[in-house]
Amino acid sequence: MRTYTILPYAGPDAWKTVPTLSIDQPFGAVPEGLRAFGQLQYDGEKLYVHLWAVEKEIRAEESGILATPCEDSCLEFFFCPKNGDDRYFNIEFNPTAHSYVGFGTGLHDLLRLIPDSGEPLFDPTTRRTADGWEIFYQIPWSFVRRFFPDFKPEKGLQIRANCYKCGDSTSQPHYLTWNEHPDREPGFHFPEIFGTMIFG
């Protein structure tokens, strides 16, 4: 299993020096030149997420509160906040910041979480880049504590997590993951094989 250290938040300019993880383990064929990456930071209030893709053919058609971002060019972050508990958050965004936020232990019981406002959760910001697109968003720990009341983002804490790049209905469907699972059929919803993220 891969590991990644989440550094304390040092402001928006700190992304230039934050360690990068590569979402580079493929399920099947991957379009030439397609690559994806992630970075994370944290403080006492939030988890800060930055994901980006080098992607030539970008699909961004899903919209509305019931959007299915995985049909588009999509970047995803899954995480289990509590050790010994397979419940995880499944967070997906497309290039127009339309989201899917799920919670459960797998596809069989995953519940979609929809905000009352109809707006995407986590204050996302997306941007087209010279060679693809990127997204920044923030997950408040107060949101996590609605499901895990005792959660505390302390130095040394380890959580299980994974990052993904997919595009079910893009011109060239593709599936990439940060942490591979060689003994599993292709799929994202297996919390037992997520990688480890450590709060630095």
N, C-alpha and C positions, 0 to 999 in steps of 0.2 A: 504494500500500500504506500502511496505517496504521502508526503507531509508538506505542510506549508505553515509558516509562521506569520500570524496577523500582527502587525506592528501597531503601537499606539498611534492614534490620529495626530498628525502634525500639521494640519491645514491643507487646503486645496493644492498648494504648490508642491506638496510632499510627494505627490504621485510620481514625480520624476525619479525619485530614489526608492520607492517602495518595491520590494521583490515581486517579480512577475511569475505567475504559473502558466504553463502551456496546456491548452486544451487540445491535445494532439494525438489521442488514442482513437483510431477510426473503427467504426462498424461498417464494413463494406467499402465501396468506392467513395473517394472524396474528390471533388472538383480540383483541377490543377490550380495551385496557388492559394487555396483556401486555408486559412490559419485562424486561430482564435486564442485569446489570452485573458487573464484575470489578475486583479489586485484587490486586496482588502486592507482596511484599517479599522480601528475601533477606539471608542472612549467609553466613559461611564454611561452615556446616553444612547449611543447608536453603533451599528455596524455599517461601515461605508464600503460600498461595492462599486468596482469599476471593471467592466467587461468590454472587450472589443474584438472585432473580426476584420481580417483582411479578406475581402469578398468582392468578386467582380460583379456577379449577377445578384442584385439585392431585390427580394420580394417583400413588400410592405402593404398588404391588402386587408388584413384583418383589422377590425375596428369595433368600438362599442364595448360595453361592460361584459359581454359574453364572447369577446374575441378569443380566437384560438391561435395564439402567437406561434405555436410550433409548426403551423402550416406555412408561415412566412420564414424569412431569415430570422433566426431566433437565438438568443443567448439566455442561458438558464443557470440558476444557482439553487442547489438543494442542500439543506443542512438539518442534522439532528442535534438540538441544543443540549440534550441530556444523555450522558453515558448510561447504557443499559436500557434505553428506551428507544425503540425503532420509529417512533413518530417523527416525521420530518416536515419541513416547509419546502414546497416546490414553487419556485418563483421564476416566471418566464416573461421575457419582454421581446417585442419586435422593434424595428427601427423607428416606429412612430410612438413608442412608449405605451402601446396597448399591452395589457398584462393578463397573465393567468397566475393566481396565487392559490395553491392547494395545501392541504394538511391531512396527513394520514400515515399509514404504515406501508402503503403500496397501492397499486392501481385498483385493487378490489375494494378499498374503503376510502379512497382519496376524496376529500370534500373541497369544493371550490369556495373560496372566501371572497365575497363581493362587498366593497365598501358602500356605505349608505349614500355617499355623494355621487357615486357613479364614476368618480375620477380614479385613476390608477393609484394604488397604494405606494408609499415610500418615496414620493417626490422625485420621480425619475426625470432625467435630462438626457436626451439622445442627440447625436450629432453625426452627420455624414462626414467622413474623412476623405483624404485624397485616394485611399485605397480600400475603403470599406465604411464601417460605422462603429459607434461606441455608445455606451450607456453608463451613466452614473446614477446611483440611488442610495438611499439610506434606510436601514431597517431599525426602527426604534426598539430598544430593549423592552419598553413598556408594552409593545405589541407581542413580543416573545413571551413576556410574563403573563399574558392573558391565558396562555396555554401551559406554561411552565412557571408557576408563581415563584419558585425559589431560585430562578436563574440569576446568576451574577457573573458579569464578564470580568473575571479576575485573571491576573497574570498567572500563567501556567495551566489554565483551563484548556482541556482538549475537547473538541467537538468533532463529529464526523460530518463530512461534507463532500460535495462534488460539483463540478462546473461542466456545462455542456454547450455545444453548438449544434444546431440542427436546422432543418428546413424541409419539412415533409412535402410541400407542394412547390418548392422552388424548381427552376429549370433543371437543376441537377440535385435531387434529394440527397441529403448527407447527414451523418451522425458522428460527432466527435465528443470525447469525454476526457476530463483531466485524469481521473483515476480509472485504470482499466480493470476489467474483471474477466480474466481469461477462461474461467470455468463456467461462465454464465451465457445464456442466449443473449443476443443484443437487446438492450433495453436500459432505461434510466432509473427505473423505480425499484432499486434493490438497496435499501439503506445499509444492509450488512456488509456491503463491499465499498462503501464510500471511503475516501481517504481521510486523513487526520489533519485538522487545523488546530494550531496551538496559539493561544493568546500570549504574545511576547511582552 
